[in-house]
Amino acid sequence: MGGGRLSILKVSIEQVKAARALLKWSQNDLAEKSGVSIPTIKRLEASTGPIGGRSETADAIREALEAAGVEFIPENGGGAGVRLKKDKA
């Protein structure tokens, strides 16, 4: 039936900023890790709400943050958020 995710997690700009803060990443760090240009990161982070623009851009940002250990918490009655994954050690 398709190739991949059961549901596409919608990530907000606020979650991206919070995730960067948890990782102590600058906008430049996020641009480097995601392959998204710095001007695009700056433009996106100047807004609020869901990540705008192309879905490929939002996916690249989300995937880079997840690969670094961020978990996105969906809106589930308590508000959307982020956290760092627990070490398995």
SEFI-22799 format. One record per residue: residue number from 1; residue in three letters; x, y, z of N, C-alpha, C in turn. Coordinates in steps of 0.2 Angstrom, whole numbers, padded with zeros to 4 digits, always signed. Atoms other than C-alpha are relative to their C-alpha. Example, Ala and Ser with C-alpha at 12.3 -4.5 7.8 and 13.67 -1.06 7.14 Angstrom:
seq,type,nxx,nyy,nzz,caxx,cayy,cazz,cxx,cyy,czz
1,ala,+0004,-0006,+0000,+0062,-0022,+0039,+0004,+0006,+0000
2,ser,-0004,-0006,-0001,+0068,-0005,+0036,-0004,+0005,+0003
***
This chain:
seq,type,nxx,nyy,nzz,caxx,cayy,cazz,cxx,cyy,czz
1,met,+0004,-0006,+0000,+0000,+0000,+0000,+0004,+0006,+0000
2,gly,-0004,-0006,+0000,+0013,+0014,+0002,+0006,-0002,+0002
3,gly,-0007,+0002,-0002,+0030,+0015,+0007,+0002,+0004,+0007
4,gly,-0003,-0003,-0006,+0032,+0020,+0025,-0004,+0001,+0006
5,arg,+0004,-0002,-0007,+0024,+0030,+0039,-0007,-0002,+0000
6,leu,+0007,+0001,-0001,+0008,+0026,+0046,-0004,+0006,+0000
7,ser,+0003,-0007,+0000,+0004,+0044,+0049,+0006,+0005,+0000
8,ile,-0005,-0006,+0000,+0014,+0060,+0045,-0001,+0004,+0006
9,leu,+0000,-0004,-0006,+0018,+0069,+0061,+0000,+0007,-0002
10,lys,+0000,-0007,+0001,+0014,+0087,+0059,+0004,+0004,+0005
11,val,-0004,-0003,-0004,+0028,+0097,+0067,-0001,+0008,+0000
12,ser,+0000,-0007,+0000,+0027,+0115,+0072,+0006,+0004,+0001
13,ile,-0006,-0004,+0000,+0040,+0129,+0071,+0002,+0000,+0008
14,glu,-0001,+0000,-0007,+0038,+0130,+0090,+0004,-0006,+0003
15,gln,-0003,+0006,-0002,+0043,+0112,+0092,+0007,+0000,-0003
16,val,-0007,+0000,+0003,+0058,+0114,+0080,+0005,+0004,+0004
17,lys,-0004,-0005,-0005,+0064,+0129,+0091,+0002,-0004,+0006
18,ala,-0001,+0003,-0007,+0062,+0119,+0107,+0005,-0006,-0001
19,ala,-0005,+0005,+0001,+0071,+0104,+0099,+0007,+0002,-0001
20,arg,-0006,-0003,+0001,+0085,+0115,+0094,+0003,+0002,+0006
21,ala,-0003,-0002,-0006,+0087,+0122,+0111,+0002,-0007,+0004
22,leu,-0002,+0006,-0004,+0087,+0104,+0119,+0007,-0003,-0002
23,leu,-0006,+0003,+0003,+0101,+0099,+0107,+0006,+0005,+0000
24,lys,-0005,-0006,+0000,+0110,+0116,+0109,+0002,+0001,-0007
25,trp,-0002,-0001,+0007,+0110,+0118,+0090,-0002,+0007,-0002
26,ser,+0001,-0006,+0003,+0111,+0134,+0081,-0005,-0001,-0006
27,gln,+0003,+0000,+0006,+0101,+0138,+0066,+0005,-0003,-0006
28,asn,-0005,+0003,+0005,+0117,+0134,+0056,+0001,-0007,+0001
29,asp,+0000,+0007,-0002,+0118,+0117,+0065,-0005,-0004,-0004
30,leu,+0005,+0003,+0003,+0101,+0113,+0059,+0000,+0000,-0007
31,ala,-0001,-0001,+0007,+0104,+0119,+0042,+0005,-0006,-0003
32,glu,-0005,+0005,+0002,+0120,+0108,+0041,-0003,-0007,+0000
33,lys,+0002,+0007,-0001,+0112,+0092,+0048,-0006,-0002,-0005
34,ser,+0006,+0001,+0004,+0096,+0094,+0038,+0000,+0000,-0008
35,gly,+0000,-0002,+0007,+0102,+0100,+0021,-0004,+0005,-0002
36,val,+0005,-0005,+0001,+0090,+0114,+0022,+0004,+0007,+0000
37,ser,-0004,-0006,+0000,+0098,+0131,+0018,-0002,+0005,+0006
38,ile,+0000,-0005,-0006,+0101,+0144,+0032,-0006,+0005,-0001
39,pro,+0005,-0005,+0001,+0090,+0157,+0024,-0007,-0003,+0001
40,thr,+0007,+0004,+0000,+0075,+0144,+0023,-0001,-0001,+0008
41,ile,+0001,+0002,-0008,+0078,+0139,+0042,-0002,+0007,+0003
42,lys,+0001,-0007,-0003,+0078,+0158,+0047,-0007,+0002,-0002
43,arg,+0007,-0002,+0002,+0062,+0161,+0036,-0005,-0004,+0004
44,leu,+0005,+0005,-0003,+0053,+0146,+0043,-0001,+0002,+0008
45,glu,+0001,-0001,-0007,+0057,+0150,+0061,-0002,+0008,+0002
46,ala,+0003,-0006,-0001,+0051,+0168,+0059,-0007,+0000,+0000
47,ser,+0007,+0000,+0000,+0034,+0162,+0058,-0002,-0005,+0006
48,thr,+0002,+0005,-0005,+0023,+0151,+0070,-0005,-0005,-0003
49,gly,+0005,+0005,+0002,+0012,+0136,+0068,+0004,-0006,-0004
50,pro,-0003,+0006,+0003,+0015,+0121,+0057,+0006,+0002,-0005
51,ile,-0005,-0002,+0005,+0031,+0121,+0046,-0003,+0001,-0006
52,gly,+0003,-0001,+0007,+0026,+0129,+0030,+0005,-0002,-0005
53,gly,-0004,+0002,+0006,+0034,+0127,+0013,-0001,-0007,-0002
54,arg,+0001,+0006,+0003,+0037,+0111,+0004,+0001,-0006,+0006
55,ser,+0000,+0006,-0005,+0034,+0094,+0013,+0007,-0003,+0001
56,glu,-0007,+0003,-0001,+0052,+0088,+0009,+0004,+0004,+0005
57,thr,-0004,-0004,-0005,+0059,+0103,+0019,-0002,-0002,+0007
58,ala,+0003,+0002,-0007,+0048,+0099,+0034,+0003,-0007,+0002
59,asp,-0003,+0006,-0002,+0053,+0081,+0033,+0007,+0000,+0001
60,ala,-0007,-0001,-0001,+0071,+0085,+0031,+0002,+0002,+0007
61,ile,-0001,-0003,-0007,+0071,+0096,+0047,-0002,-0005,+0005
62,arg,+0002,+0005,-0005,+0061,+0083,+0057,+0004,-0006,+0000
63,glu,-0005,+0006,+0000,+0072,+0068,+0052,+0006,+0002,+0003
64,ala,-0007,-0002,-0002,+0088,+0078,+0056,-0001,+0000,+0008
65,leu,+0001,-0001,-0008,+0081,+0082,+0074,-0001,-0007,+0003
66,glu,+0002,+0007,-0002,+0074,+0064,+0076,+0007,-0004,+0001
67,ala,-0006,+0004,+0000,+0091,+0057,+0071,+0005,+0002,+0006
68,ala,-0005,-0003,-0005,+0100,+0068,+0084,-0003,-0002,+0007
69,gly,+0003,+0003,-0006,+0088,+0060,+0098,-0006,+0004,+0002
70,val,+0006,-0004,-0002,+0073,+0072,+0098,-0006,-0005,-0001
71,glu,+0006,+0003,+0001,+0056,+0064,+0100,-0006,+0006,+0000
72,phe,+0005,-0004,+0001,+0041,+0074,+0094,-0006,-0003,+0003
73,ile,+0006,+0002,-0003,+0026,+0073,+0105,-0006,+0003,-0003
74,pro,+0006,-0003,+0003,+0009,+0075,+0096,-0004,+0004,+0004
75,glu,+0005,-0003,-0003,-0005,+0086,+0101,-0005,-0006,+0002
76,asn,+0005,+0005,-0002,-0015,+0074,+0112,-0004,+0002,+0006
77,gly,+0003,-0002,-0006,-0024,+0084,+0124,+0004,+0004,+0005
78,gly,-0005,-0003,-0004,-0009,+0090,+0133,+0004,+0005,-0003
79,gly,-0004,-0005,+0003,-0001,+0101,+0120,+0006,-0004,-0004
80,ala,-0006,+0003,+0003,+0012,+0096,+0107,+0006,+0002,+0003
81,gly,-0006,-0002,-0003,+0030,+0096,+0113,+0006,-0004,-0003
82,val,-0006,+0004,+0002,+0047,+0088,+0111,+0004,-0002,+0007
83,arg,-0004,+0003,-0005,+0059,+0078,+0122,+0006,-0004,-0003
84,leu,-0005,+0004,+0002,+0075,+0069,+0121,-0001,-0007,+0002
85,lys,+0001,+0007,-0001,+0074,+0050,+0119,+0005,-0002,+0006
86,lys,-0004,+0002,-0005,+0080,+0041,+0134,+0005,-0005,-0002
87,asp,-0006,+0005,+0002,+0097,+0032,+0133,-0002,-0007,+0002
88,lys,+0002,+0007,-0001,+0095,+0014,+0132,+0005,-0004,+0005
89,ala,-0006,+0003,-0004,+0111,+0011,+0143,-0003,-0001,+0007
***
